[in-house]
Amino acid sequence: MEDCVVDGYHIRKGSRIMINHYAIQRDPNVWPEPEKFYERDLRSCPAIPLGITVVRLMLAQLVHCFDLELPNGMQPCDLDVDEHFGIVTSKENHLMVVPKYRLNE
């Protein structure tokens, strides 16, 4: 919201700050033996297996029931694959497809 100084670094208003989670999780000053696997790591989120299963089922259903085509005669070489920088990297422009139901009713 405004210019500030963090740990001696001047940060301008409107700056994007990216946190390197990989480095934090492997900092021996915070985690002794950061590369060692602990059983507690398996319990970090009990919903992960459910989430992965749901995503797999949804994707399998889409692939099974629909053919996906590009709109308006667009060819694969016409696709815009530019990315947008943010908290996560996403496509600059959404990929538009036309789902065609392919199963007999």
Distance bins in CASP14 RR format, pairs under 12 A and 6 or more apart:
PFRMAT RR
TARGET T0000
AUTHOR 0000-0000-0000
RMODE 2
METHOD distances of the structure
MODEL  1
1 11 0 0 0 0 0 1 0 0 0 0 0
1 12 0 0 0 0 0 1 0 0 0 0 0
1 13 1 0 0 1 0 0 0 0 0 0 0
1 14 0 0 0 0 1 0 0 0 0 0 0
1 15 0 0 0 0 0 1 0 0 0 0 0
2 10 0 0 0 0 0 1 0 0 0 0 0
2 11 0 0 0 0 1 0 0 0 0 0 0
2 12 0 0 0 0 1 0 0 0 0 0 0
2 13 1 0 1 0 0 0 0 0 0 0 0
2 14 0 0 0 0 1 0 0 0 0 0 0
2 15 0 0 0 0 0 1 0 0 0 0 0
3 9 0 0 0 0 0 1 0 0 0 0 0
3 10 1 0 0 1 0 0 0 0 0 0 0
3 11 1 0 0 1 0 0 0 0 0 0 0
3 12 1 0 1 0 0 0 0 0 0 0 0
3 13 1 0 1 0 0 0 0 0 0 0 0
3 14 0 0 0 0 1 0 0 0 0 0 0
3 15 0 0 0 0 1 0 0 0 0 0 0
4 10 1 0 0 1 0 0 0 0 0 0 0
4 11 1 0 1 0 0 0 0 0 0 0 0
4 12 0 0 0 0 1 0 0 0 0 0 0
4 13 0 0 0 0 1 0 0 0 0 0 0
4 14 0 0 0 0 0 1 0 0 0 0 0
4 15 0 0 0 0 1 0 0 0 0 0 0
4 17 0 0 0 0 0 1 0 0 0 0 0
5 11 1 0 0 1 0 0 0 0 0 0 0
5 12 0 0 0 0 0 1 0 0 0 0 0
6 12 0 0 0 0 0 1 0 0 0 0 0
6 15 0 0 0 0 0 1 0 0 0 0 0
6 17 0 0 0 0 1 0 0 0 0 0 0
6 19 0 0 0 0 0 1 0 0 0 0 0
9 15 0 0 0 0 0 1 0 0 0 0 0
9 17 0 0 0 0 1 0 0 0 0 0 0
11 17 1 0 0 1 0 0 0 0 0 0 0
16 84 0 0 0 0 0 1 0 0 0 0 0
16 85 1 0 0 1 0 0 0 0 0 0 0
16 86 1 0 0 1 0 0 0 0 0 0 0
16 87 0 0 0 0 1 0 0 0 0 0 0
17 86 0 0 0 0 0 1 0 0 0 0 0
17 87 0 0 0 0 1 0 0 0 0 0 0
18 24 0 0 0 0 0 1 0 0 0 0 0
18 85 0 0 0 0 1 0 0 0 0 0 0
18 86 0 0 0 0 1 0 0 0 0 0 0
18 87 0 0 0 0 1 0 0 0 0 0 0
18 88 0 0 0 0 0 1 0 0 0 0 0
18 89 0 0 0 0 0 1 0 0 0 0 0
19 25 0 0 0 0 0 1 0 0 0 0 0
19 87 0 0 0 0 1 0 0 0 0 0 0
20 26 0 0 0 0 1 0 0 0 0 0 0
20 27 0 0 0 0 1 0 0 0 0 0 0
21 27 0 0 0 0 0 1 0 0 0 0 0
21 30 0 0 0 0 0 1 0 0 0 0 0
21 87 0 0 0 0 0 1 0 0 0 0 0
22 34 0 0 0 0 0 1 0 0 0 0 0
22 35 0 0 0 0 0 1 0 0 0 0 0
23 29 0 0 0 0 0 1 0 0 0 0 0
23 30 0 0 0 0 0 1 0 0 0 0 0
23 31 0 0 0 0 0 1 0 0 0 0 0
23 34 0 0 0 0 1 0 0 0 0 0 0
24 30 1 0 0 1 0 0 0 0 0 0 0
24 31 0 0 0 0 1 0 0 0 0 0 0
24 34 0 0 0 0 1 0 0 0 0 0 0
25 31 1 0 0 1 0 0 0 0 0 0 0
25 34 1 0 0 1 0 0 0 0 0 0 0
25 35 0 0 0 0 0 1 0 0 0 0 0
25 41 0 0 0 0 0 1 0 0 0 0 0
25 44 0 0 0 0 0 1 0 0 0 0 0
26 32 0 0 0 0 0 1 0 0 0 0 0
26 33 0 0 0 0 0 1 0 0 0 0 0
26 34 1 0 1 0 0 0 0 0 0 0 0
26 35 1 0 0 1 0 0 0 0 0 0 0
26 36 0 0 0 0 0 1 0 0 0 0 0
27 33 0 0 0 0 0 1 0 0 0 0 0
27 34 1 0 0 1 0 0 0 0 0 0 0
27 35 0 0 0 0 0 1 0 0 0 0 0
28 34 1 0 1 0 0 0 0 0 0 0 0
28 35 0 0 0 0 1 0 0 0 0 0 0
28 36 0 0 0 0 0 1 0 0 0 0 0
31 37 0 0 0 0 0 1 0 0 0 0 0
31 38 0 0 0 0 1 0 0 0 0 0 0
31 40 0 0 0 0 0 1 0 0 0 0 0
31 41 0 0 0 0 0 1 0 0 0 0 0
32 38 0 0 0 0 0 1 0 0 0 0 0
34 41 0 0 0 0 0 1 0 0 0 0 0
35 41 0 0 0 0 0 1 0 0 0 0 0
38 44 0 0 0 0 0 1 0 0 0 0 0
41 48 0 0 0 0 0 1 0 0 0 0 0
42 48 0 0 0 0 1 0 0 0 0 0 0
42 49 0 0 0 0 0 1 0 0 0 0 0
43 49 0 0 0 0 0 1 0 0 0 0 0
45 51 0 0 0 0 1 0 0 0 0 0 0
45 52 0 0 0 0 0 1 0 0 0 0 0
47 53 0 0 0 0 0 1 0 0 0 0 0
47 54 0 0 0 0 1 0 0 0 0 0 0
47 55 0 0 0 0 0 1 0 0 0 0 0
48 54 0 0 0 0 0 1 0 0 0 0 0
48 55 0 0 0 0 0 1 0 0 0 0 0
49 55 0 0 0 0 0 1 0 0 0 0 0
49 56 0 0 0 0 0 1 0 0 0 0 0
50 56 0 0 0 0 0 1 0 0 0 0 0
50 57 0 0 0 0 0 1 0 0 0 0 0
51 57 0 0 0 0 1 0 0 0 0 0 0
51 58 0 0 0 0 1 0 0 0 0 0 0
51 59 0 0 0 0 0 1 0 0 0 0 0
52 58 0 0 0 0 0 1 0 0 0 0 0
52 59 0 0 0 0 0 1 0 0 0 0 0
53 59 0 0 0 0 0 1 0 0 0 0 0
53 60 0 0 0 0 0 1 0 0 0 0 0
54 60 0 0 0 0 0 1 0 0 0 0 0
54 61 0 0 0 0 0 1 0 0 0 0 0
55 61 0 0 0 0 0 1 0 0 0 0 0
55 62 0 0 0 0 0 1 0 0 0 0 0
56 62 0 0 0 0 0 1 0 0 0 0 0
56 63 0 0 0 0 0 1 0 0 0 0 0
57 63 0 0 0 0 0 1 0 0 0 0 0
57 64 0 0 0 0 0 1 0 0 0 0 0
58 64 0 0 0 0 0 1 0 0 0 0 0
58 65 0 0 0 0 0 1 0 0 0 0 0
58 66 0 0 0 0 0 1 0 0 0 0 0
59 65 0 0 0 0 0 1 0 0 0 0 0
59 66 0 0 0 0 0 1 0 0 0 0 0
59 68 0 0 0 0 0 1 0 0 0 0 0
60 66 0 0 0 0 0 1 0 0 0 0 0
61 99 0 0 0 0 0 1 0 0 0 0 0
61 101 0 0 0 0 0 1 0 0 0 0 0
61 103 0 0 0 0 0 1 0 0 0 0 0
62 68 1 0 0 1 0 0 0 0 0 0 0
62 97 0 0 0 0 0 1 0 0 0 0 0
62 99 1 0 0 1 0 0 0 0 0 0 0
62 100 0 0 0 0 0 1 0 0 0 0 0
62 101 0 0 0 0 0 1 0 0 0 0 0
62 102 0 0 0 0 0 1 0 0 0 0 0
63 99 0 0 0 0 0 1 0 0 0 0 0
63 102 0 0 0 0 0 1 0 0 0 0 0
63 103 0 0 0 0 0 1 0 0 0 0 0
64 101 0 0 0 0 0 1 0 0 0 0 0
64 102 0 0 0 0 1 0 0 0 0 0 0
64 103 1 0 0 1 0 0 0 0 0 0 0
65 99 0 0 0 0 1 0 0 0 0 0 0
65 100 0 0 0 0 1 0 0 0 0 0 0
65 101 1 0 0 1 0 0 0 0 0 0 0
65 102 1 0 0 1 0 0 0 0 0 0 0
65 103 1 0 1 0 0 0 0 0 0 0 0
65 104 0 0 0 0 0 1 0 0 0 0 0
65 105 0 0 0 0 0 1 0 0 0 0 0
66 97 0 0 0 0 1 0 0 0 0 0 0
66 98 0 0 0 0 1 0 0 0 0 0 0
66 99 1 0 1 0 0 0 0 0 0 0 0
66 100 1 0 0 1 0 0 0 0 0 0 0
66 101 1 0 0 1 0 0 0 0 0 0 0
66 102 1 0 0 1 0 0 0 0 0 0 0
66 103 0 0 0 0 1 0 0 0 0 0 0
67 97 0 0 0 0 1 0 0 0 0 0 0
67 98 0 0 0 0 1 0 0 0 0 0 0
67 99 1 0 0 1 0 0 0 0 0 0 0
67 100 1 0 1 0 0 0 0 0 0 0 0
67 101 0 0 0 0 1 0 0 0 0 0 0
67 102 1 0 1 0 0 0 0 0 0 0 0
67 103 0 0 0 0 0 1 0 0 0 0 0
68 76 0 0 0 0 0 1 0 0 0 0 0
68 95 0 0 0 0 1 0 0 0 0 0 0
68 96 0 0 0 0 0 1 0 0 0 0 0
68 97 1 0 1 0 0 0 0 0 0 0 0
68 98 1 0 0 1 0 0 0 0 0 0 0
68 99 1 0 1 0 0 0 0 0 0 0 0
68 100 1 0 0 1 0 0 0 0 0 0 0
68 101 0 0 0 0 0 1 0 0 0 0 0
68 102 0 0 0 0 0 1 0 0 0 0 0
69 75 0 0 0 0 0 1 0 0 0 0 0
69 76 0 0 0 0 0 1 0 0 0 0 0
69 96 0 0 0 0 0 1 0 0 0 0 0
69 97 1 0 0 1 0 0 0 0 0 0 0
69 98 1 0 1 0 0 0 0 0 0 0 0
69 99 0 0 0 0 1 0 0 0 0 0 0
69 100 1 0 0 1 0 0 0 0 0 0 0
69 101 0 0 0 0 0 1 0 0 0 0 0
69 102 0 0 0 0 0 1 0 0 0 0 0
70 76 1 0 0 1 0 0 0 0 0 0 0
70 77 0 0 0 0 0 1 0 0 0 0 0
70 78 1 0 0 1 0 0 0 0 0 0 0
70 79 1 0 0 1 0 0 0 0 0 0 0
70 80 0 0 0 0 0 1 0 0 0 0 0
70 95 0 0 0 0 1 0 0 0 0 0 0
70 96 1 0 0 1 0 0 0 0 0 0 0
70 97 1 0 0 1 0 0 0 0 0 0 0
70 98 1 0 0 1 0 0 0 0 0 0 0
70 99 0 0 0 0 0 1 0 0 0 0 0
70 100 0 0 0 0 0 1 0 0 0 0 0
71 78 0 0 0 0 0 1 0 0 0 0 0
71 79 0 0 0 0 0 1 0 0 0 0 0
71 94 0 0 0 0 0 1 0 0 0 0 0
71 95 0 0 0 0 0 1 0 0 0 0 0
71 96 1 0 1 0 0 0 0 0 0 0 0
71 97 1 0 0 1 0 0 0 0 0 0 0
71 98 1 0 1 0 0 0 0 0 0 0 0
71 99 0 0 0 0 0 1 0 0 0 0 0
71 100 0 0 0 0 0 1 0 0 0 0 0
72 78 0 0 0 0 1 0 0 0 0 0 0
72 96 0 0 0 0 1 0 0 0 0 0 0
72 97 0 0 0 0 0 1 0 0 0 0 0
72 98 0 0 0 0 1 0 0 0 0 0 0
73 96 0 0 0 0 0 1 0 0 0 0 0
73 97 0 0 0 0 0 1 0 0 0 0 0
73 98 0 0 0 0 1 0 0 0 0 0 0
74 80 0 0 0 0 0 1 0 0 0 0 0
74 95 0 0 0 0 0 1 0 0 0 0 0
74 96 0 0 0 0 1 0 0 0 0 0 0
74 97 0 0 0 0 1 0 0 0 0 0 0
74 98 0 0 0 0 1 0 0 0 0 0 0
76 95 0 0 0 0 0 1 0 0 0 0 0
76 97 0 0 0 0 0 1 0 0 0 0 0
78 93 0 0 0 0 0 1 0 0 0 0 0
78 95 0 0 0 0 0 1 0 0 0 0 0
78 96 0 0 0 0 0 1 0 0 0 0 0
79 91 0 0 0 0 1 0 0 0 0 0 0
79 92 0 0 0 0 0 1 0 0 0 0 0
79 93 0 0 0 0 1 0 0 0 0 0 0
79 94 0 0 0 0 0 1 0 0 0 0 0
79 95 1 0 0 1 0 0 0 0 0 0 0
79 96 0 0 0 0 1 0 0 0 0 0 0
79 97 0 0 0 0 0 1 0 0 0 0 0
80 91 1 0 0 1 0 0 0 0 0 0 0
80 92 1 0 0 1 0 0 0 0 0 0 0
80 93 1 0 1 0 0 0 0 0 0 0 0
80 94 0 0 0 0 1 0 0 0 0 0 0
80 95 0 0 0 0 1 0 0 0 0 0 0
80 96 0 0 0 0 0 1 0 0 0 0 0
81 89 0 0 0 0 0 1 0 0 0 0 0
81 90 0 0 0 0 0 1 0 0 0 0 0
81 91 1 0 0 1 0 0 0 0 0 0 0
81 92 0 0 0 0 1 0 0 0 0 0 0
81 93 0 0 0 0 1 0 0 0 0 0 0
81 95 0 0 0 0 1 0 0 0 0 0 0
82 89 0 0 0 0 0 1 0 0 0 0 0
82 90 0 0 0 0 0 1 0 0 0 0 0
82 91 1 0 0 1 0 0 0 0 0 0 0
82 92 1 0 1 0 0 0 0 0 0 0 0
82 93 1 0 0 1 0 0 0 0 0 0 0
82 94 0 0 0 0 0 1 0 0 0 0 0
82 95 0 0 0 0 0 1 0 0 0 0 0
83 89 1 0 1 0 0 0 0 0 0 0 0
83 90 1 0 0 1 0 0 0 0 0 0 0
83 91 1 0 0 1 0 0 0 0 0 0 0
83 92 1 0 0 1 0 0 0 0 0 0 0
83 93 0 0 0 0 0 1 0 0 0 0 0
84 90 1 0 1 0 0 0 0 0 0 0 0
84 91 1 0 0 1 0 0 0 0 0 0 0
84 92 1 0 1 0 0 0 0 0 0 0 0
84 93 0 0 0 0 1 0 0 0 0 0 0
84 94 0 0 0 0 0 1 0 0 0 0 0
85 91 0 0 0 0 0 1 0 0 0 0 0
85 92 0 0 0 0 1 0 0 0 0 0 0
86 92 0 0 0 0 0 1 0 0 0 0 0
END
